[in-house]
Amino acid sequence: MLSRSSLWQRLSGASLWPLAWGLAAACAVPWLLPERWEGQIPARWLLIGGPLFLASLPLLRFRRWFLVPLALGMAALTALGLARRARWESALPMGFQTVEGRIAAPWTLQGERLCSQIDLVSPESMKGLSLPLSLPAEGEQAPPAPGTPVRLRAELRPIQPAPIFLVERPLWRARSNESPRRIQVASSQLLEVLGPARPSWLLRLQTFARRRFEALPLGPTAKDLWGALALGIPPVDEAHFSVFAESGTIHILVVSGLQVTLIMAAVEALLRRLRLRGTAAGSITAGLLYSALVGFSAPVWRGLFMGIAWALGRATGWKLPPVAGLHGALLLWWLGHPAAGVEPGFLLAWWALLGLLWGAEPLAGLLSPLLGRLALPFARLAAPWLSTLPLLALLHGGAPWWGILANLLVLPLVAFLTPLCLALILLPLPGLTQGAGLVLTWMGDRLVPALTGMAPLATGLLWPWLLLTLGWLALAHRQGRQKRTRALVVGMVALSLGLLVFHGTGRAPTTLSLEAVDVGQGDALLLRVPGGDATLIDTGPSPWTGRRLARVLSRRGVREPVHLILTHPHGDHAGGWATLSRLWPLASTAVPTTADEEDPWALYRPAEVDPNGLLRGDAWARGGAAFSVRWPPNPFALPDANMVSLVLRVAWRDRELWLMGDALGIQERDLMALGDPGPFQHRLLKAGHHGSRNASDPGWVAALDPEVVIIPAGFRNRFDHPHPETQETFLRQGVRPWITGSSGGVRVSSVEGGWRIETGDGGAAFTPLRNSPRP
């Protein structure tokens, strides 16, 4: 006869928890390996790891120590899987190649390009791969229909790795979804059609649904959200995605795959309420059909696995324990994708379910003296937010204040609206379609933006966050085994609240540093000086760069509100302003004063923000550094905003920084006419206008005579910045410029005797100070 305790242990899968710890060990491996690793396993790893694993095998006989060989084995399998993928990727062809394949997905508008997939049949070494394909949206010819066989000459190149000093390993896409190369074609005329379109039934279904969706009479917000919720189409306006990400409901836009799980759970609940048989089969069938409609991407597969585990568990009366179903689904994904541990969606979905399934009851026990009967419902909402808090801090630089409320309001709407929107795509009833569009517009423009308050969290020290992350796994384990959890719960809640109150784990600057963040084709500079608050100059081109800057601030240990300076009203410098203002508190905001009749900042300025105006002569001190504005001297109204770009000079001890924004050569000559740059021995120059030939005048560069030059320019940008003429100007001056795009970002610090330069791709250099200025 089963006792209550043994029944609980069976339902909670207490004997299966070593699998969760082994999976955690496997997830840690990709974070420890360099992204540029070519898959060669050092002999010392084999000499140490092999005997260590063999020595641990006798521990399999003991339940308490079973975890050790399991974790070592899963970590070793992950490393071997990543090594195999890395060697395979390294052997693939690179450069311009003639490839043949078939258009394998409907075309989707993303910014200025149309995006799809191509299934390759040639060259032989890449046969069977499905790679991203993009064309200019304004091409002279319509792109080939889905299912069309094509031949094209395209450039195959590696996906750029993430900057290592941000600890921002976003997806390890090259080894997690078998897409090792990007393909971009300059014109659709370069595509040679080899025959008529012969789409598969799955592609026909996706194309049919896409055409029906495109025909719906929807506004921009409703169309973006309708496509994302029902068909998994990324929003055209990135700001719509951004507010969902900031509200803590990022996973519902097909990032973690939980959208598929929500649909399956809703179908299972409906069938159960109707008292029909085969609820599990119906739920799984619905999940498969929905996955086929949106495409079997990585997040969709993960959500489908978790939904199947949920449906089978419910159908068997939890004879299949939740821990077995959940971790079995995650294990299936890990077996095919050894880099799963660096995928944010994978980790967030896992830890959210840990909090919901095993963390809610211990938390409710702690809250019951205060909330009584409301303790358990509140804990079920709060536990997933608390369990994902450390991951959100590490992966996004902060946690949503209103995440609990956002999920409470938004997730039921999503679970209801997704099947409704799917049905209306197939049968568009006018009144109902307009009503659903109004609800989506209200949700995207009103509800979700009202829930986007973020708690910025510094992660300058990693160990408290890692400890808190593992603590939730330990809590779930102890709860499953009916062990005491009160002390652990109190400790984790206290640590979580302490990190929130103190805004994370900060790291004060010990010297002057300037970091040019790689934000693509745009500018974003983080300036830090000892004893002073951080200063950010420009925000990059988009909401995505605003989120990246929040991660940079977090990883650098910035806890205080930052001072934002925007150099001029161009999108590549101010496009991330609105997003950043929601993610990180701004102590002040300043822009150059102009004489324009209309507000040039209207496209970028957040609501209810009135920035300070700056002109030549404005000066202030911050942390021992002297800031002064050198341009513009007057409020100009000029046809090119680059001509009024703010130029900033920062002096700290014996170092001087010249930050040129997008100032052009004519402004540089005007500065010399005004008496700049003046005498100074050791200078750093952030070159103007991304290294364009119409900036960095040779006379100006010679007058500055910088020891270090930084050029913010995106990798392979369409303007070909920096131009060869500008680079020649610096080389003639005896200084090699550091370019952000090709380096993954550049960070320069003042050190004794020179400048220390660190690049995002792991490079480092030292530039000594000159003893005396050049003649």
CORNORHU-V101109 format. One record per pair of residues at least 12 apart in sequence whose C-alpha atoms are under 7 Angstrom apart, sorted by the first residue. I is the first residue (numbers start at 1). J is the second residue. D is the distance in whole Angstrom. If there is no record, write none. Layout:
# CORNORHU-V101109
i & j & d
I & J & D
I & J & D
This chain:
# CORNORHU-V101109
i & j & d
9 & 480 & 6
9 & 481 & 6
10 & 321 & 7
11 & 318 & 6
11 & 319 & 7
11 & 321 & 5
12 & 321 & 6
12 & 322 & 6
12 & 323 & 6
12 & 480 & 5
13 & 321 & 5
13 & 323 & 6
13 & 324 & 7
13 & 480 & 7
14 & 480 & 5
14 & 481 & 5
16 & 324 & 7
17 & 477 & 6
18 & 67 & 5
20 & 327 & 7
21 & 71 & 7
22 & 67 & 7
22 & 70 & 6
22 & 71 & 4
22 & 74 & 6
23 & 74 & 7
25 & 71 & 6
25 & 75 & 6
26 & 74 & 5
26 & 75 & 4
26 & 78 & 6
27 & 340 & 7
27 & 341 & 4
27 & 342 & 7
28 & 341 & 6
29 & 75 & 6
29 & 78 & 7
29 & 79 & 7
30 & 339 & 6
30 & 341 & 7
30 & 342 & 7
31 & 342 & 7
35 & 161 & 6
37 & 86 & 7
38 & 86 & 5
38 & 87 & 6
38 & 90 & 6
39 & 83 & 4
39 & 84 & 6
39 & 86 & 5
39 & 87 & 5
40 & 83 & 7
53 & 69 & 6
53 & 72 & 6
56 & 68 & 7
56 & 69 & 5
57 & 69 & 6
78 & 338 & 5
81 & 338 & 6
82 & 175 & 7
82 & 338 & 6
82 & 339 & 7
85 & 175 & 6
86 & 175 & 7
89 & 180 & 6
92 & 125 & 7
94 & 156 & 5
94 & 157 & 6
95 & 155 & 5
95 & 156 & 5
95 & 157 & 6
96 & 153 & 7
96 & 154 & 5
96 & 155 & 4
96 & 156 & 6
97 & 153 & 6
97 & 154 & 6
97 & 155 & 6
98 & 152 & 6
98 & 153 & 4
98 & 154 & 6
99 & 122 & 5
99 & 123 & 6
99 & 151 & 6
99 & 152 & 6
99 & 153 & 6
100 & 120 & 6
100 & 121 & 6
100 & 122 & 5
100 & 150 & 6
100 & 151 & 4
100 & 152 & 7
101 & 118 & 6
101 & 119 & 5
101 & 120 & 4
101 & 121 & 5
101 & 122 & 7
101 & 149 & 6
101 & 150 & 6
101 & 151 & 7
102 & 118 & 5
102 & 119 & 5
102 & 120 & 7
102 & 147 & 6
102 & 148 & 5
102 & 149 & 4
102 & 150 & 6
103 & 117 & 6
103 & 118 & 5
103 & 119 & 7
103 & 146 & 5
103 & 147 & 5
103 & 148 & 5
103 & 149 & 7
104 & 117 & 5
104 & 118 & 5
104 & 119 & 6
104 & 146 & 6
104 & 147 & 6
105 & 117 & 5
105 & 146 & 6
105 & 203 & 7
106 & 146 & 6
106 & 207 & 6
109 & 236 & 7
110 & 236 & 6
111 & 236 & 6
112 & 136 & 6
112 & 137 & 5
113 & 134 & 6
113 & 135 & 5
113 & 136 & 4
113 & 137 & 5
114 & 134 & 5
114 & 135 & 5
114 & 136 & 6
114 & 137 & 5
115 & 133 & 6
115 & 134 & 4
115 & 135 & 7
116 & 132 & 6
116 & 133 & 5
116 & 134 & 6
117 & 130 & 6
117 & 131 & 5
117 & 132 & 5
117 & 133 & 5
118 & 130 & 5
118 & 131 & 5
118 & 132 & 6
118 & 133 & 6
119 & 131 & 7
130 & 179 & 7
131 & 179 & 6
131 & 181 & 7
131 & 182 & 7
132 & 182 & 6
132 & 183 & 6
133 & 183 & 5
133 & 184 & 6
134 & 183 & 7
134 & 184 & 5
134 & 185 & 7
135 & 184 & 7
135 & 185 & 6
135 & 186 & 7
135 & 187 & 6
135 & 188 & 6
136 & 186 & 7
136 & 187 & 7
139 & 187 & 6
139 & 188 & 6
141 & 188 & 6
141 & 189 & 7
143 & 188 & 6
145 & 197 & 6
146 & 197 & 7
146 & 199 & 6
147 & 197 & 5
147 & 198 & 5
147 & 199 & 4
148 & 195 & 7
148 & 196 & 6
148 & 197 & 4
148 & 198 & 6
149 & 193 & 6
149 & 194 & 5
149 & 195 & 6
149 & 197 & 7
150 & 191 & 6
150 & 192 & 5
150 & 193 & 5
150 & 194 & 5
151 & 191 & 6
151 & 192 & 5
151 & 193 & 7
151 & 194 & 7
152 & 190 & 6
152 & 191 & 5
152 & 192 & 6
154 & 183 & 6
154 & 184 & 7
154 & 185 & 6
155 & 183 & 6
155 & 184 & 7
156 & 181 & 5
156 & 182 & 6
156 & 183 & 6
157 & 181 & 5
157 & 182 & 6
158 & 180 & 6
158 & 181 & 5
158 & 182 & 7
159 & 174 & 7
159 & 180 & 7
159 & 181 & 6
159 & 182 & 7
163 & 744 & 5
163 & 745 & 7
163 & 760 & 4
163 & 761 & 6
164 & 760 & 5
164 & 761 & 6
164 & 762 & 6
165 & 760 & 6
166 & 552 & 6
166 & 555 & 6
169 & 342 & 7
170 & 342 & 7
170 & 343 & 6
171 & 342 & 6
171 & 343 & 5
172 & 339 & 7
172 & 342 & 7
175 & 339 & 7
176 & 337 & 5
176 & 338 & 7
176 & 339 & 5
176 & 340 & 7
202 & 292 & 7
205 & 293 & 7
206 & 293 & 5
206 & 294 & 7
209 & 425 & 7
212 & 425 & 6
213 & 425 & 6
218 & 437 & 6
221 & 441 & 5
221 & 444 & 6
222 & 437 & 5
222 & 440 & 5
222 & 441 & 5
224 & 236 & 6
225 & 440 & 7
226 & 421 & 7
228 & 253 & 6
229 & 253 & 6
229 & 418 & 6
230 & 418 & 5
230 & 421 & 6
230 & 422 & 6
231 & 293 & 7
231 & 294 & 5
232 & 254 & 6
232 & 294 & 6
238 & 543 & 7
239 & 543 & 6
240 & 444 & 7
242 & 543 & 6
243 & 448 & 7
243 & 449 & 6
243 & 452 & 6
244 & 448 & 6
246 & 400 & 6
246 & 452 & 5
246 & 454 & 7
247 & 400 & 6
247 & 402 & 7
247 & 403 & 6
247 & 406 & 6
247 & 448 & 7
247 & 451 & 5
247 & 452 & 4
248 & 400 & 6
248 & 403 & 5
248 & 406 & 7
249 & 406 & 7
249 & 407 & 6
251 & 345 & 7
254 & 299 & 6
255 & 299 & 6
255 & 345 & 5
256 & 299 & 5
256 & 345 & 4
256 & 346 & 6
256 & 349 & 6
257 & 299 & 4
257 & 300 & 5
257 & 302 & 6
257 & 303 & 4
258 & 303 & 5
259 & 303 & 7
260 & 287 & 6
260 & 300 & 7
260 & 303 & 5
260 & 304 & 6
261 & 303 & 5
261 & 304 & 6
261 & 306 & 6
261 & 307 & 5
262 & 415 & 6
263 & 415 & 6
264 & 283 & 5
264 & 284 & 7
264 & 286 & 6
264 & 287 & 6
264 & 307 & 6
265 & 307 & 7
266 & 415 & 7
267 & 283 & 6
268 & 280 & 7
268 & 282 & 7
268 & 283 & 5
280 & 311 & 5
280 & 312 & 6
280 & 315 & 6
283 & 311 & 7
284 & 308 & 6
287 & 304 & 6
302 & 333 & 7
305 & 329 & 5
306 & 326 & 6
306 & 329 & 5
309 & 325 & 5
309 & 326 & 6
309 & 329 & 7
310 & 325 & 7
313 & 325 & 7
348 & 388 & 6
348 & 391 & 7
351 & 387 & 6
351 & 388 & 6
352 & 384 & 4
352 & 387 & 6
352 & 388 & 6
353 & 384 & 7
354 & 476 & 6
355 & 383 & 5
355 & 384 & 5
355 & 387 & 5
356 & 380 & 6
356 & 383 & 6
356 & 384 & 5
358 & 476 & 5
358 & 479 & 6
359 & 383 & 6
359 & 475 & 7
359 & 476 & 6
360 & 376 & 7
360 & 379 & 5
360 & 380 & 5
360 & 383 & 5
361 & 376 & 7
362 & 485 & 7
362 & 486 & 7
362 & 489 & 7
363 & 379 & 6
363 & 489 & 7
364 & 376 & 5
364 & 379 & 5
381 & 404 & 6
382 & 404 & 6
385 & 403 & 7
385 & 404 & 6
387 & 472 & 6
390 & 465 & 5
390 & 468 & 7
390 & 469 & 6
393 & 457 & 6
394 & 459 & 7
396 & 551 & 6
397 & 456 & 6
397 & 457 & 6
397 & 458 & 7
397 & 550 & 5
397 & 551 & 4
397 & 554 & 5
398 & 454 & 6
398 & 455 & 5
398 & 456 & 4
398 & 457 & 5
399 & 454 & 6
399 & 455 & 5
399 & 456 & 7
400 & 452 & 7
400 & 453 & 6
400 & 454 & 4
400 & 455 & 6
401 & 453 & 6
401 & 454 & 5
401 & 455 & 6
402 & 451 & 6
402 & 453 & 7
406 & 451 & 6
452 & 582 & 7
453 & 582 & 6
454 & 582 & 7
454 & 583 & 5
456 & 503 & 6
456 & 583 & 7
456 & 584 & 6
457 & 503 & 5
457 & 504 & 5
457 & 554 & 6
457 & 559 & 7
458 & 503 & 6
458 & 504 & 4
458 & 505 & 5
458 & 506 & 5
458 & 554 & 4
458 & 555 & 6
458 & 557 & 5
458 & 558 & 6
458 & 559 & 6
459 & 504 & 6
459 & 505 & 5
459 & 506 & 7
459 & 554 & 5
459 & 555 & 5
459 & 557 & 6
460 & 505 & 6
460 & 506 & 5
460 & 507 & 5
460 & 554 & 7
460 & 555 & 5
460 & 556 & 5
460 & 557 & 4
461 & 505 & 6
468 & 492 & 7
475 & 488 & 7
503 & 559 & 6
505 & 557 & 6
506 & 557 & 4
506 & 558 & 6
506 & 559 & 6
507 & 556 & 7
507 & 557 & 4
507 & 558 & 7
509 & 528 & 6
509 & 529 & 6
509 & 530 & 5
510 & 530 & 5
511 & 529 & 6
511 & 530 & 6
511 & 749 & 7
511 & 750 & 6
512 & 528 & 6
512 & 529 & 5
512 & 530 & 7
512 & 749 & 6
512 & 750 & 5
513 & 527 & 6
513 & 528 & 5
513 & 529 & 7
513 & 748 & 6
513 & 749 & 4
513 & 750 & 6
514 & 526 & 6
514 & 527 & 5
514 & 528 & 7
514 & 747 & 6
514 & 748 & 5
514 & 749 & 6
515 & 527 & 7
515 & 746 & 6
515 & 747 & 4
515 & 748 & 6
516 & 712 & 7
516 & 740 & 7
516 & 745 & 6
516 & 746 & 5
516 & 747 & 6
517 & 745 & 5
517 & 746 & 7
518 & 740 & 5
518 & 741 & 6
518 & 744 & 6
518 & 745 & 4
519 & 540 & 6
519 & 545 & 6
520 & 713 & 7
520 & 714 & 4
520 & 715 & 7
520 & 741 & 6
521 & 572 & 7
521 & 713 & 5
521 & 714 & 4
521 & 717 & 6
522 & 540 & 5
522 & 541 & 6
522 & 572 & 4
522 & 573 & 6
522 & 712 & 7
522 & 713 & 6
522 & 714 & 7
523 & 538 & 6
523 & 539 & 7
523 & 540 & 5
523 & 572 & 7
523 & 573 & 5
523 & 712 & 6
524 & 537 & 6
524 & 538 & 5
524 & 539 & 5
524 & 540 & 5
525 & 537 & 5
525 & 538 & 7
529 & 623 & 6
529 & 625 & 7
530 & 623 & 6
531 & 623 & 4
532 & 622 & 5
532 & 623 & 4
533 & 560 & 7
533 & 562 & 6
534 & 562 & 5
534 & 563 & 6
535 & 562 & 6
535 & 563 & 5
535 & 564 & 6
536 & 562 & 7
536 & 563 & 6
536 & 564 & 5
536 & 565 & 6
537 & 564 & 6
537 & 565 & 5
537 & 566 & 6
538 & 565 & 6
538 & 566 & 5
538 & 567 & 7
538 & 573 & 5
538 & 574 & 6
539 & 573 & 6
539 & 574 & 5
539 & 575 & 7
539 & 576 & 5
539 & 577 & 6
540 & 572 & 5
540 & 573 & 5
540 & 574 & 6
540 & 575 & 6
540 & 576 & 6
541 & 571 & 5
541 & 572 & 4
541 & 573 & 6
541 & 574 & 6
541 & 575 & 4
541 & 576 & 6
542 & 575 & 4
542 & 576 & 5
543 & 575 & 7
543 & 576 & 5
543 & 579 & 5
545 & 576 & 6
546 & 576 & 4
546 & 577 & 7
546 & 579 & 5
546 & 580 & 5
547 & 580 & 7
550 & 580 & 7
550 & 583 & 7
550 & 584 & 7
561 & 584 & 7
561 & 585 & 5
561 & 586 & 5
561 & 587 & 5
562 & 585 & 7
562 & 586 & 5
562 & 587 & 5
563 & 586 & 6
563 & 587 & 5
563 & 588 & 5
563 & 589 & 6
564 & 586 & 7
564 & 588 & 6
564 & 589 & 5
564 & 590 & 6
565 & 589 & 6
565 & 590 & 5
565 & 591 & 6
566 & 590 & 6
566 & 591 & 5
567 & 591 & 6
567 & 592 & 7
567 & 645 & 5
567 & 646 & 5
567 & 661 & 6
568 & 591 & 7
568 & 592 & 7
568 & 641 & 6
568 & 642 & 7
568 & 644 & 7
568 & 645 & 5
568 & 646 & 7
569 & 600 & 6
569 & 601 & 6
569 & 641 & 7
574 & 604 & 6
575 & 604 & 6
577 & 604 & 6
577 & 605 & 7
578 & 604 & 6
578 & 605 & 6
578 & 606 & 5
589 & 611 & 5
589 & 612 & 6
590 & 611 & 5
590 & 612 & 4
590 & 613 & 6
590 & 614 & 7
591 & 611 & 6
591 & 612 & 6
591 & 613 & 5
591 & 614 & 6
592 & 613 & 5
592 & 614 & 5
592 & 615 & 6
592 & 646 & 6
593 & 613 & 5
593 & 614 & 5
593 & 615 & 6
593 & 635 & 5
594 & 635 & 4
594 & 636 & 5
594 & 637 & 6
595 & 635 & 5
595 & 636 & 5
595 & 637 & 5
596 & 637 & 5
615 & 629 & 6
615 & 631 & 6
615 & 632 & 6
615 & 633 & 6
615 & 634 & 6
616 & 629 & 5
616 & 630 & 5
616 & 631 & 5
616 & 632 & 6
616 & 633 & 5
617 & 629 & 6
617 & 630 & 7
624 & 652 & 7
625 & 650 & 7
625 & 651 & 6
625 & 652 & 5
626 & 650 & 6
626 & 651 & 5
626 & 652 & 7
627 & 649 & 6
627 & 650 & 5
627 & 651 & 7
628 & 648 & 6
628 & 649 & 5
628 & 650 & 7
629 & 647 & 6
629 & 648 & 5
629 & 649 & 6
630 & 647 & 5
630 & 648 & 6
630 & 649 & 7
631 & 646 & 5
631 & 647 & 5
632 & 644 & 6
632 & 646 & 6
642 & 662 & 5
642 & 663 & 6
642 & 664 & 7
643 & 663 & 6
643 & 664 & 6
643 & 667 & 7
645 & 661 & 6
645 & 662 & 6
645 & 663 & 5
646 & 661 & 6
647 & 659 & 6
647 & 660 & 5
647 & 661 & 6
648 & 660 & 7
654 & 682 & 6
655 & 682 & 5
655 & 683 & 6
656 & 682 & 6
656 & 683 & 5
656 & 684 & 6
657 & 683 & 6
657 & 684 & 5
657 & 685 & 6
658 & 684 & 6
658 & 685 & 5
658 & 686 & 6
659 & 685 & 6
659 & 686 & 5
660 & 686 & 6
660 & 687 & 6
660 & 688 & 5
661 & 688 & 5
661 & 689 & 6
662 & 688 & 5
662 & 689 & 4
663 & 688 & 5
663 & 689 & 6
663 & 695 & 7
664 & 688 & 7
664 & 689 & 7
664 & 694 & 6
664 & 695 & 4
665 & 694 & 6
665 & 695 & 4
665 & 696 & 6
665 & 697 & 5
668 & 697 & 7
668 & 700 & 6
669 & 700 & 7
677 & 703 & 7
677 & 704 & 6
681 & 772 & 7
681 & 773 & 6
682 & 706 & 7
682 & 707 & 7
682 & 769 & 7
683 & 706 & 5
683 & 707 & 6
683 & 708 & 7
684 & 706 & 5
684 & 707 & 6
684 & 708 & 5
684 & 709 & 6
685 & 706 & 6
685 & 708 & 6
685 & 709 & 5
685 & 710 & 6
686 & 709 & 6
686 & 710 & 5
686 & 711 & 6
687 & 709 & 7
687 & 710 & 6
687 & 711 & 5
690 & 711 & 6
690 & 712 & 5
690 & 713 & 5
690 & 721 & 6
690 & 722 & 6
691 & 711 & 6
691 & 721 & 6
691 & 722 & 4
691 & 723 & 6
691 & 726 & 6
692 & 721 & 6
692 & 722 & 5
692 & 723 & 5
692 & 726 & 7
693 & 723 & 6
693 & 725 & 6
693 & 726 & 5
696 & 726 & 7
698 & 729 & 6
702 & 733 & 7
707 & 735 & 7
708 & 735 & 7
709 & 737 & 5
709 & 738 & 6
710 & 737 & 6
710 & 738 & 5
710 & 739 & 6
711 & 737 & 7
711 & 738 & 6
711 & 739 & 5
711 & 740 & 6
712 & 739 & 6
712 & 740 & 5
713 & 739 & 6
713 & 740 & 6
713 & 741 & 6
714 & 740 & 7
714 & 741 & 4
715 & 741 & 4
715 & 742 & 5
743 & 759 & 6
743 & 760 & 6
743 & 761 & 6
744 & 759 & 6
744 & 760 & 4
744 & 761 & 6
745 & 759 & 6
745 & 760 & 5
746 & 758 & 6
746 & 759 & 5
746 & 760 & 6
747 & 759 & 6
753 & 768 & 6
753 & 769 & 6
754 & 766 & 7
754 & 767 & 5
754 & 768 & 4
754 & 769 & 5
755 & 767 & 5
755 & 768 & 6
